[in-house]
């Protein structure tokens, strides 16, 4: 039960002084004799975040979110007293928590692909040719849609419909792009090695491999682009995340494929190993083994 005085006796703060409370020995004492009224300004409610008192600041960034958060953190370090910290919610929190893991994840993806290719080709040179001739070019193509983004969202430009920012979703697309764009180099290098083993020189082998493998490269690349292109056209709730992944994958595959056809053969000529000598030694060893095995009915010398 909550007691309450009559409304006529609580119309203004001064009337609180006339309220009597029980004092020593059970006597009634006027509230004004033991307390005073003081006007102060206090928050209507105390907000908490992570079990700490907090003040929420909301705003719209006129530059990429990562740059805006960096500016906010720099100014906060100058202004806020000791003991105050910054924390984020929503997309800002996701960028700060997940964005710092992008570089380790990207490097891990490259290392894993390199090791798998090294085991497949039984060489460290061929994986280097594949990755050096395809991954940087695919990354360049993917980052074009990020660099063309206007920093001021209030300034409309004709690139607004097909550009994005470097956010968590575009970073996921970049990691995925490493594996997708590497297959173009695999097709060329693998076929060039086989042609060298058949007796062709390194130059002739890589030229013929680039021409012969052009059709499979285009087929797989067009299929990949067509599969991810609907993500670019998505609208409605959550469209920004899908658009970021789609734009990065589509532009990265298109430009990566276009340049890989020319750069992988060039790097192959500089770095790849000449396999003709190994092929001749292997054929000679096989011929020697065949000659040392006697035919049926004959006696070995």
MODELLER restraints for C-alpha pairs under 7 A, 6 or more apart:
rsr = mdl.restraints
at = mdl.atoms
rsr.add(forms.Gaussian(group=physical.xy_distance, feature=features.Distance(at['CA:9:A'], at['CA:15:A']), mean=6.22, stdev=0.5))
rsr.add(forms.Gaussian(group=physical.xy_distance, feature=features.Distance(at['CA:10:A'], at['CA:16:A']), mean=6.81, stdev=0.5))
rsr.add(forms.Gaussian(group=physical.xy_distance, feature=features.Distance(at['CA:17:A'], at['CA:30:A']), mean=6.80, stdev=0.5))
rsr.add(forms.Gaussian(group=physical.xy_distance, feature=features.Distance(at['CA:17:A'], at['CA:31:A']), mean=5.17, stdev=0.5))
rsr.add(forms.Gaussian(group=physical.xy_distance, feature=features.Distance(at['CA:17:A'], at['CA:32:A']), mean=4.46, stdev=0.5))
rsr.add(forms.Gaussian(group=physical.xy_distance, feature=features.Distance(at['CA:18:A'], at['CA:30:A']), mean=6.10, stdev=0.5))
rsr.add(forms.Gaussian(group=physical.xy_distance, feature=features.Distance(at['CA:18:A'], at['CA:31:A']), mean=6.44, stdev=0.5))
rsr.add(forms.Gaussian(group=physical.xy_distance, feature=features.Distance(at['CA:18:A'], at['CA:32:A']), mean=6.82, stdev=0.5))
rsr.add(forms.Gaussian(group=physical.xy_distance, feature=features.Distance(at['CA:19:A'], at['CA:30:A']), mean=5.93, stdev=0.5))
rsr.add(forms.Gaussian(group=physical.xy_distance, feature=features.Distance(at['CA:19:A'], at['CA:31:A']), mean=5.62, stdev=0.5))
rsr.add(forms.Gaussian(group=physical.xy_distance, feature=features.Distance(at['CA:20:A'], at['CA:28:A']), mean=5.73, stdev=0.5))
rsr.add(forms.Gaussian(group=physical.xy_distance, feature=features.Distance(at['CA:20:A'], at['CA:29:A']), mean=5.24, stdev=0.5))
rsr.add(forms.Gaussian(group=physical.xy_distance, feature=features.Distance(at['CA:20:A'], at['CA:30:A']), mean=4.44, stdev=0.5))
rsr.add(forms.Gaussian(group=physical.xy_distance, feature=features.Distance(at['CA:20:A'], at['CA:31:A']), mean=5.62, stdev=0.5))
rsr.add(forms.Gaussian(group=physical.xy_distance, feature=features.Distance(at['CA:21:A'], at['CA:28:A']), mean=5.41, stdev=0.5))
rsr.add(forms.Gaussian(group=physical.xy_distance, feature=features.Distance(at['CA:21:A'], at['CA:29:A']), mean=5.35, stdev=0.5))
rsr.add(forms.Gaussian(group=physical.xy_distance, feature=features.Distance(at['CA:21:A'], at['CA:30:A']), mean=6.39, stdev=0.5))
rsr.add(forms.Gaussian(group=physical.xy_distance, feature=features.Distance(at['CA:21:A'], at['CA:31:A']), mean=6.45, stdev=0.5))
rsr.add(forms.Gaussian(group=physical.xy_distance, feature=features.Distance(at['CA:22:A'], at['CA:28:A']), mean=4.61, stdev=0.5))
rsr.add(forms.Gaussian(group=physical.xy_distance, feature=features.Distance(at['CA:22:A'], at['CA:29:A']), mean=6.05, stdev=0.5))
rsr.add(forms.Gaussian(group=physical.xy_distance, feature=features.Distance(at['CA:23:A'], at['CA:29:A']), mean=5.70, stdev=0.5))
rsr.add(forms.Gaussian(group=physical.xy_distance, feature=features.Distance(at['CA:46:A'], at['CA:53:A']), mean=6.83, stdev=0.5))
rsr.add(forms.Gaussian(group=physical.xy_distance, feature=features.Distance(at['CA:47:A'], at['CA:53:A']), mean=5.90, stdev=0.5))
rsr.add(forms.Gaussian(group=physical.xy_distance, feature=features.Distance(at['CA:47:A'], at['CA:54:A']), mean=5.55, stdev=0.5))
rsr.add(forms.Gaussian(group=physical.xy_distance, feature=features.Distance(at['CA:47:A'], at['CA:55:A']), mean=6.67, stdev=0.5))
rsr.add(forms.Gaussian(group=physical.xy_distance, feature=features.Distance(at['CA:48:A'], at['CA:54:A']), mean=5.11, stdev=0.5))
rsr.add(forms.Gaussian(group=physical.xy_distance, feature=features.Distance(at['CA:61:A'], at['CA:68:A']), mean=6.10, stdev=0.5))
rsr.add(forms.Gaussian(group=physical.xy_distance, feature=features.Distance(at['CA:62:A'], at['CA:151:A']), mean=6.27, stdev=0.5))
rsr.add(forms.Gaussian(group=physical.xy_distance, feature=features.Distance(at['CA:62:A'], at['CA:152:A']), mean=4.59, stdev=0.5))
rsr.add(forms.Gaussian(group=physical.xy_distance, feature=features.Distance(at['CA:62:A'], at['CA:153:A']), mean=5.75, stdev=0.5))
rsr.add(forms.Gaussian(group=physical.xy_distance, feature=features.Distance(at['CA:63:A'], at['CA:151:A']), mean=4.39, stdev=0.5))
rsr.add(forms.Gaussian(group=physical.xy_distance, feature=features.Distance(at['CA:63:A'], at['CA:152:A']), mean=5.46, stdev=0.5))
rsr.add(forms.Gaussian(group=physical.xy_distance, feature=features.Distance(at['CA:64:A'], at['CA:151:A']), mean=6.05, stdev=0.5))
rsr.add(forms.Gaussian(group=physical.xy_distance, feature=features.Distance(at['CA:64:A'], at['CA:165:A']), mean=6.63, stdev=0.5))
rsr.add(forms.Gaussian(group=physical.xy_distance, feature=features.Distance(at['CA:95:A'], at['CA:167:A']), mean=6.52, stdev=0.5))
rsr.add(forms.Gaussian(group=physical.xy_distance, feature=features.Distance(at['CA:95:A'], at['CA:168:A']), mean=6.01, stdev=0.5))
rsr.add(forms.Gaussian(group=physical.xy_distance, feature=features.Distance(at['CA:98:A'], at['CA:168:A']), mean=6.70, stdev=0.5))
rsr.add(forms.Gaussian(group=physical.xy_distance, feature=features.Distance(at['CA:99:A'], at['CA:168:A']), mean=5.98, stdev=0.5))
rsr.add(forms.Gaussian(group=physical.xy_distance, feature=features.Distance(at['CA:102:A'], at['CA:171:A']), mean=6.55, stdev=0.5))
rsr.add(forms.Gaussian(group=physical.xy_distance, feature=features.Distance(at['CA:106:A'], at['CA:175:A']), mean=5.51, stdev=0.5))
rsr.add(forms.Gaussian(group=physical.xy_distance, feature=features.Distance(at['CA:109:A'], at['CA:175:A']), mean=6.88, stdev=0.5))
rsr.add(forms.Gaussian(group=physical.xy_distance, feature=features.Distance(at['CA:114:A'], at['CA:127:A']), mean=5.67, stdev=0.5))
rsr.add(forms.Gaussian(group=physical.xy_distance, feature=features.Distance(at['CA:117:A'], at['CA:127:A']), mean=5.44, stdev=0.5))
rsr.add(forms.Gaussian(group=physical.xy_distance, feature=features.Distance(at['CA:118:A'], at['CA:124:A']), mean=5.34, stdev=0.5))
rsr.add(forms.Gaussian(group=physical.xy_distance, feature=features.Distance(at['CA:118:A'], at['CA:127:A']), mean=5.84, stdev=0.5))
rsr.add(forms.Gaussian(group=physical.xy_distance, feature=features.Distance(at['CA:125:A'], at['CA:271:A']), mean=6.52, stdev=0.5))
rsr.add(forms.Gaussian(group=physical.xy_distance, feature=features.Distance(at['CA:125:A'], at['CA:272:A']), mean=5.77, stdev=0.5))
rsr.add(forms.Gaussian(group=physical.xy_distance, feature=features.Distance(at['CA:126:A'], at['CA:189:A']), mean=6.99, stdev=0.5))
rsr.add(forms.Gaussian(group=physical.xy_distance, feature=features.Distance(at['CA:126:A'], at['CA:272:A']), mean=6.07, stdev=0.5))
rsr.add(forms.Gaussian(group=physical.xy_distance, feature=features.Distance(at['CA:129:A'], at['CA:264:A']), mean=6.60, stdev=0.5))
rsr.add(forms.Gaussian(group=physical.xy_distance, feature=features.Distance(at['CA:129:A'], at['CA:267:A']), mean=5.93, stdev=0.5))
rsr.add(forms.Gaussian(group=physical.xy_distance, feature=features.Distance(at['CA:129:A'], at['CA:268:A']), mean=5.85, stdev=0.5))
rsr.add(forms.Gaussian(group=physical.xy_distance, feature=features.Distance(at['CA:129:A'], at['CA:271:A']), mean=6.76, stdev=0.5))
rsr.add(forms.Gaussian(group=physical.xy_distance, feature=features.Distance(at['CA:129:A'], at['CA:272:A']), mean=6.97, stdev=0.5))
rsr.add(forms.Gaussian(group=physical.xy_distance, feature=features.Distance(at['CA:130:A'], at['CA:182:A']), mean=6.38, stdev=0.5))
rsr.add(forms.Gaussian(group=physical.xy_distance, feature=features.Distance(at['CA:130:A'], at['CA:185:A']), mean=4.71, stdev=0.5))
rsr.add(forms.Gaussian(group=physical.xy_distance, feature=features.Distance(at['CA:130:A'], at['CA:186:A']), mean=6.17, stdev=0.5))
rsr.add(forms.Gaussian(group=physical.xy_distance, feature=features.Distance(at['CA:130:A'], at['CA:264:A']), mean=6.68, stdev=0.5))
rsr.add(forms.Gaussian(group=physical.xy_distance, feature=features.Distance(at['CA:131:A'], at['CA:182:A']), mean=6.28, stdev=0.5))
rsr.add(forms.Gaussian(group=physical.xy_distance, feature=features.Distance(at['CA:133:A'], at['CA:185:A']), mean=7.00, stdev=0.5))
rsr.add(forms.Gaussian(group=physical.xy_distance, feature=features.Distance(at['CA:133:A'], at['CA:260:A']), mean=5.98, stdev=0.5))
rsr.add(forms.Gaussian(group=physical.xy_distance, feature=features.Distance(at['CA:133:A'], at['CA:263:A']), mean=5.42, stdev=0.5))
rsr.add(forms.Gaussian(group=physical.xy_distance, feature=features.Distance(at['CA:133:A'], at['CA:264:A']), mean=4.57, stdev=0.5))
rsr.add(forms.Gaussian(group=physical.xy_distance, feature=features.Distance(at['CA:133:A'], at['CA:267:A']), mean=6.55, stdev=0.5))
rsr.add(forms.Gaussian(group=physical.xy_distance, feature=features.Distance(at['CA:134:A'], at['CA:181:A']), mean=6.16, stdev=0.5))
rsr.add(forms.Gaussian(group=physical.xy_distance, feature=features.Distance(at['CA:134:A'], at['CA:182:A']), mean=5.84, stdev=0.5))
rsr.add(forms.Gaussian(group=physical.xy_distance, feature=features.Distance(at['CA:134:A'], at['CA:185:A']), mean=6.38, stdev=0.5))
rsr.add(forms.Gaussian(group=physical.xy_distance, feature=features.Distance(at['CA:134:A'], at['CA:256:A']), mean=6.25, stdev=0.5))
rsr.add(forms.Gaussian(group=physical.xy_distance, feature=features.Distance(at['CA:134:A'], at['CA:260:A']), mean=5.29, stdev=0.5))
rsr.add(forms.Gaussian(group=physical.xy_distance, feature=features.Distance(at['CA:134:A'], at['CA:264:A']), mean=6.99, stdev=0.5))
rsr.add(forms.Gaussian(group=physical.xy_distance, feature=features.Distance(at['CA:135:A'], at['CA:178:A']), mean=5.86, stdev=0.5))
rsr.add(forms.Gaussian(group=physical.xy_distance, feature=features.Distance(at['CA:135:A'], at['CA:181:A']), mean=6.43, stdev=0.5))
rsr.add(forms.Gaussian(group=physical.xy_distance, feature=features.Distance(at['CA:135:A'], at['CA:182:A']), mean=6.49, stdev=0.5))
rsr.add(forms.Gaussian(group=physical.xy_distance, feature=features.Distance(at['CA:137:A'], at['CA:256:A']), mean=5.05, stdev=0.5))
rsr.add(forms.Gaussian(group=physical.xy_distance, feature=features.Distance(at['CA:137:A'], at['CA:259:A']), mean=6.67, stdev=0.5))
rsr.add(forms.Gaussian(group=physical.xy_distance, feature=features.Distance(at['CA:138:A'], at['CA:181:A']), mean=6.52, stdev=0.5))
rsr.add(forms.Gaussian(group=physical.xy_distance, feature=features.Distance(at['CA:138:A'], at['CA:252:A']), mean=4.59, stdev=0.5))
rsr.add(forms.Gaussian(group=physical.xy_distance, feature=features.Distance(at['CA:138:A'], at['CA:253:A']), mean=6.22, stdev=0.5))
rsr.add(forms.Gaussian(group=physical.xy_distance, feature=features.Distance(at['CA:138:A'], at['CA:255:A']), mean=6.30, stdev=0.5))
rsr.add(forms.Gaussian(group=physical.xy_distance, feature=features.Distance(at['CA:138:A'], at['CA:256:A']), mean=4.00, stdev=0.5))
rsr.add(forms.Gaussian(group=physical.xy_distance, feature=features.Distance(at['CA:139:A'], at['CA:174:A']), mean=6.99, stdev=0.5))
rsr.add(forms.Gaussian(group=physical.xy_distance, feature=features.Distance(at['CA:139:A'], at['CA:252:A']), mean=6.19, stdev=0.5))
rsr.add(forms.Gaussian(group=physical.xy_distance, feature=features.Distance(at['CA:141:A'], at['CA:251:A']), mean=5.57, stdev=0.5))
rsr.add(forms.Gaussian(group=physical.xy_distance, feature=features.Distance(at['CA:141:A'], at['CA:252:A']), mean=4.47, stdev=0.5))
rsr.add(forms.Gaussian(group=physical.xy_distance, feature=features.Distance(at['CA:141:A'], at['CA:255:A']), mean=5.15, stdev=0.5))
rsr.add(forms.Gaussian(group=physical.xy_distance, feature=features.Distance(at['CA:141:A'], at['CA:256:A']), mean=6.35, stdev=0.5))
rsr.add(forms.Gaussian(group=physical.xy_distance, feature=features.Distance(at['CA:142:A'], at['CA:248:A']), mean=4.66, stdev=0.5))
rsr.add(forms.Gaussian(group=physical.xy_distance, feature=features.Distance(at['CA:142:A'], at['CA:249:A']), mean=6.73, stdev=0.5))
rsr.add(forms.Gaussian(group=physical.xy_distance, feature=features.Distance(at['CA:142:A'], at['CA:251:A']), mean=5.29, stdev=0.5))
rsr.add(forms.Gaussian(group=physical.xy_distance, feature=features.Distance(at['CA:142:A'], at['CA:252:A']), mean=4.12, stdev=0.5))
rsr.add(forms.Gaussian(group=physical.xy_distance, feature=features.Distance(at['CA:145:A'], at['CA:162:A']), mean=6.89, stdev=0.5))
rsr.add(forms.Gaussian(group=physical.xy_distance, feature=features.Distance(at['CA:145:A'], at['CA:163:A']), mean=4.56, stdev=0.5))
rsr.add(forms.Gaussian(group=physical.xy_distance, feature=features.Distance(at['CA:145:A'], at['CA:164:A']), mean=5.97, stdev=0.5))
rsr.add(forms.Gaussian(group=physical.xy_distance, feature=features.Distance(at['CA:146:A'], at['CA:163:A']), mean=5.96, stdev=0.5))
rsr.add(forms.Gaussian(group=physical.xy_distance, feature=features.Distance(at['CA:146:A'], at['CA:164:A']), mean=5.23, stdev=0.5))
rsr.add(forms.Gaussian(group=physical.xy_distance, feature=features.Distance(at['CA:146:A'], at['CA:165:A']), mean=5.09, stdev=0.5))
rsr.add(forms.Gaussian(group=physical.xy_distance, feature=features.Distance(at['CA:146:A'], at['CA:166:A']), mean=6.31, stdev=0.5))
rsr.add(forms.Gaussian(group=physical.xy_distance, feature=features.Distance(at['CA:148:A'], at['CA:159:A']), mean=6.86, stdev=0.5))
rsr.add(forms.Gaussian(group=physical.xy_distance, feature=features.Distance(at['CA:148:A'], at['CA:163:A']), mean=6.39, stdev=0.5))
rsr.add(forms.Gaussian(group=physical.xy_distance, feature=features.Distance(at['CA:149:A'], at['CA:159:A']), mean=6.93, stdev=0.5))
rsr.add(forms.Gaussian(group=physical.xy_distance, feature=features.Distance(at['CA:149:A'], at['CA:160:A']), mean=6.76, stdev=0.5))
rsr.add(forms.Gaussian(group=physical.xy_distance, feature=features.Distance(at['CA:149:A'], at['CA:163:A']), mean=5.37, stdev=0.5))
rsr.add(forms.Gaussian(group=physical.xy_distance, feature=features.Distance(at['CA:149:A'], at['CA:164:A']), mean=6.09, stdev=0.5))
rsr.add(forms.Gaussian(group=physical.xy_distance, feature=features.Distance(at['CA:149:A'], at['CA:165:A']), mean=6.79, stdev=0.5))
rsr.add(forms.Gaussian(group=physical.xy_distance, feature=features.Distance(at['CA:164:A'], at['CA:244:A']), mean=5.77, stdev=0.5))
rsr.add(forms.Gaussian(group=physical.xy_distance, feature=features.Distance(at['CA:169:A'], at['CA:241:A']), mean=5.74, stdev=0.5))
rsr.add(forms.Gaussian(group=physical.xy_distance, feature=features.Distance(at['CA:169:A'], at['CA:244:A']), mean=5.95, stdev=0.5))
rsr.add(forms.Gaussian(group=physical.xy_distance, feature=features.Distance(at['CA:169:A'], at['CA:245:A']), mean=5.67, stdev=0.5))
rsr.add(forms.Gaussian(group=physical.xy_distance, feature=features.Distance(at['CA:170:A'], at['CA:244:A']), mean=5.04, stdev=0.5))
rsr.add(forms.Gaussian(group=physical.xy_distance, feature=features.Distance(at['CA:170:A'], at['CA:245:A']), mean=5.06, stdev=0.5))
rsr.add(forms.Gaussian(group=physical.xy_distance, feature=features.Distance(at['CA:170:A'], at['CA:248:A']), mean=6.19, stdev=0.5))
rsr.add(forms.Gaussian(group=physical.xy_distance, feature=features.Distance(at['CA:173:A'], at['CA:245:A']), mean=4.93, stdev=0.5))
rsr.add(forms.Gaussian(group=physical.xy_distance, feature=features.Distance(at['CA:173:A'], at['CA:248:A']), mean=5.85, stdev=0.5))
rsr.add(forms.Gaussian(group=physical.xy_distance, feature=features.Distance(at['CA:173:A'], at['CA:249:A']), mean=5.91, stdev=0.5))
rsr.add(forms.Gaussian(group=physical.xy_distance, feature=features.Distance(at['CA:174:A'], at['CA:248:A']), mean=6.72, stdev=0.5))
rsr.add(forms.Gaussian(group=physical.xy_distance, feature=features.Distance(at['CA:177:A'], at['CA:249:A']), mean=6.09, stdev=0.5))
rsr.add(forms.Gaussian(group=physical.xy_distance, feature=features.Distance(at['CA:177:A'], at['CA:252:A']), mean=7.00, stdev=0.5))
rsr.add(forms.Gaussian(group=physical.xy_distance, feature=features.Distance(at['CA:181:A'], at['CA:253:A']), mean=6.23, stdev=0.5))
rsr.add(forms.Gaussian(group=physical.xy_distance, feature=features.Distance(at['CA:181:A'], at['CA:256:A']), mean=6.55, stdev=0.5))
rsr.add(forms.Gaussian(group=physical.xy_distance, feature=features.Distance(at['CA:184:A'], at['CA:217:A']), mean=5.77, stdev=0.5))
rsr.add(forms.Gaussian(group=physical.xy_distance, feature=features.Distance(at['CA:184:A'], at['CA:257:A']), mean=6.98, stdev=0.5))
rsr.add(forms.Gaussian(group=physical.xy_distance, feature=features.Distance(at['CA:185:A'], at['CA:260:A']), mean=6.90, stdev=0.5))
rsr.add(forms.Gaussian(group=physical.xy_distance, feature=features.Distance(at['CA:185:A'], at['CA:264:A']), mean=6.27, stdev=0.5))
rsr.add(forms.Gaussian(group=physical.xy_distance, feature=features.Distance(at['CA:187:A'], at['CA:213:A']), mean=6.50, stdev=0.5))
rsr.add(forms.Gaussian(group=physical.xy_distance, feature=features.Distance(at['CA:188:A'], at['CA:209:A']), mean=5.52, stdev=0.5))
rsr.add(forms.Gaussian(group=physical.xy_distance, feature=features.Distance(at['CA:188:A'], at['CA:210:A']), mean=5.78, stdev=0.5))
rsr.add(forms.Gaussian(group=physical.xy_distance, feature=features.Distance(at['CA:188:A'], at['CA:213:A']), mean=6.22, stdev=0.5))
rsr.add(forms.Gaussian(group=physical.xy_distance, feature=features.Distance(at['CA:191:A'], at['CA:209:A']), mean=5.66, stdev=0.5))
rsr.add(forms.Gaussian(group=physical.xy_distance, feature=features.Distance(at['CA:192:A'], at['CA:205:A']), mean=4.98, stdev=0.5))
rsr.add(forms.Gaussian(group=physical.xy_distance, feature=features.Distance(at['CA:192:A'], at['CA:206:A']), mean=4.98, stdev=0.5))
rsr.add(forms.Gaussian(group=physical.xy_distance, feature=features.Distance(at['CA:192:A'], at['CA:209:A']), mean=5.20, stdev=0.5))
rsr.add(forms.Gaussian(group=physical.xy_distance, feature=features.Distance(at['CA:193:A'], at['CA:275:A']), mean=6.71, stdev=0.5))
rsr.add(forms.Gaussian(group=physical.xy_distance, feature=features.Distance(at['CA:195:A'], at['CA:205:A']), mean=5.31, stdev=0.5))
rsr.add(forms.Gaussian(group=physical.xy_distance, feature=features.Distance(at['CA:196:A'], at['CA:202:A']), mean=6.23, stdev=0.5))
rsr.add(forms.Gaussian(group=physical.xy_distance, feature=features.Distance(at['CA:196:A'], at['CA:205:A']), mean=5.80, stdev=0.5))
rsr.add(forms.Gaussian(group=physical.xy_distance, feature=features.Distance(at['CA:196:A'], at['CA:275:A']), mean=5.71, stdev=0.5))
rsr.add(forms.Gaussian(group=physical.xy_distance, feature=features.Distance(at['CA:196:A'], at['CA:276:A']), mean=5.52, stdev=0.5))
rsr.add(forms.Gaussian(group=physical.xy_distance, feature=features.Distance(at['CA:197:A'], at['CA:275:A']), mean=5.79, stdev=0.5))
rsr.add(forms.Gaussian(group=physical.xy_distance, feature=features.Distance(at['CA:197:A'], at['CA:276:A']), mean=5.24, stdev=0.5))
rsr.add(forms.Gaussian(group=physical.xy_distance, feature=features.Distance(at['CA:197:A'], at['CA:279:A']), mean=5.13, stdev=0.5))
rsr.add(forms.Gaussian(group=physical.xy_distance, feature=features.Distance(at['CA:199:A'], at['CA:276:A']), mean=6.03, stdev=0.5))
rsr.add(forms.Gaussian(group=physical.xy_distance, feature=features.Distance(at['CA:202:A'], at['CA:269:A']), mean=6.89, stdev=0.5))
rsr.add(forms.Gaussian(group=physical.xy_distance, feature=features.Distance(at['CA:202:A'], at['CA:274:A']), mean=6.38, stdev=0.5))
rsr.add(forms.Gaussian(group=physical.xy_distance, feature=features.Distance(at['CA:203:A'], at['CA:269:A']), mean=6.76, stdev=0.5))
rsr.add(forms.Gaussian(group=physical.xy_distance, feature=features.Distance(at['CA:206:A'], at['CA:265:A']), mean=5.86, stdev=0.5))
rsr.add(forms.Gaussian(group=physical.xy_distance, feature=features.Distance(at['CA:210:A'], at['CA:261:A']), mean=6.61, stdev=0.5))
rsr.add(forms.Gaussian(group=physical.xy_distance, feature=features.Distance(at['CA:221:A'], at['CA:253:A']), mean=6.68, stdev=0.5))
rsr.add(forms.Gaussian(group=physical.xy_distance, feature=features.Distance(at['CA:225:A'], at['CA:250:A']), mean=5.26, stdev=0.5))
rsr.add(forms.Gaussian(group=physical.xy_distance, feature=features.Distance(at['CA:225:A'], at['CA:253:A']), mean=6.80, stdev=0.5))
rsr.add(forms.Gaussian(group=physical.xy_distance, feature=features.Distance(at['CA:228:A'], at['CA:246:A']), mean=5.60, stdev=0.5))
rsr.add(forms.Gaussian(group=physical.xy_distance, feature=features.Distance(at['CA:228:A'], at['CA:250:A']), mean=6.51, stdev=0.5))
rsr.add(forms.Gaussian(group=physical.xy_distance, feature=features.Distance(at['CA:229:A'], at['CA:246:A']), mean=6.17, stdev=0.5))
rsr.add(forms.Gaussian(group=physical.xy_distance, feature=features.Distance(at['CA:229:A'], at['CA:250:A']), mean=6.42, stdev=0.5))
rsr.add(forms.Gaussian(group=physical.xy_distance, feature=features.Distance(at['CA:231:A'], at['CA:242:A']), mean=5.41, stdev=0.5))
rsr.add(forms.Gaussian(group=physical.xy_distance, feature=features.Distance(at['CA:231:A'], at['CA:243:A']), mean=5.47, stdev=0.5))
rsr.add(forms.Gaussian(group=physical.xy_distance, feature=features.Distance(at['CA:231:A'], at['CA:246:A']), mean=4.81, stdev=0.5))
rsr.add(forms.Gaussian(group=physical.xy_distance, feature=features.Distance(at['CA:232:A'], at['CA:243:A']), mean=4.66, stdev=0.5))
rsr.add(forms.Gaussian(group=physical.xy_distance, feature=features.Distance(at['CA:232:A'], at['CA:246:A']), mean=5.08, stdev=0.5))
rsr.add(forms.Gaussian(group=physical.xy_distance, feature=features.Distance(at['CA:232:A'], at['CA:247:A']), mean=5.84, stdev=0.5))
rsr.add(forms.Gaussian(group=physical.xy_distance, feature=features.Distance(at['CA:234:A'], at['CA:242:A']), mean=7.00, stdev=0.5))
rsr.add(forms.Gaussian(group=physical.xy_distance, feature=features.Distance(at['CA:234:A'], at['CA:243:A']), mean=6.67, stdev=0.5))
rsr.add(forms.Gaussian(group=physical.xy_distance, feature=features.Distance(at['CA:294:A'], at['CA:300:A']), mean=5.46, stdev=0.5))
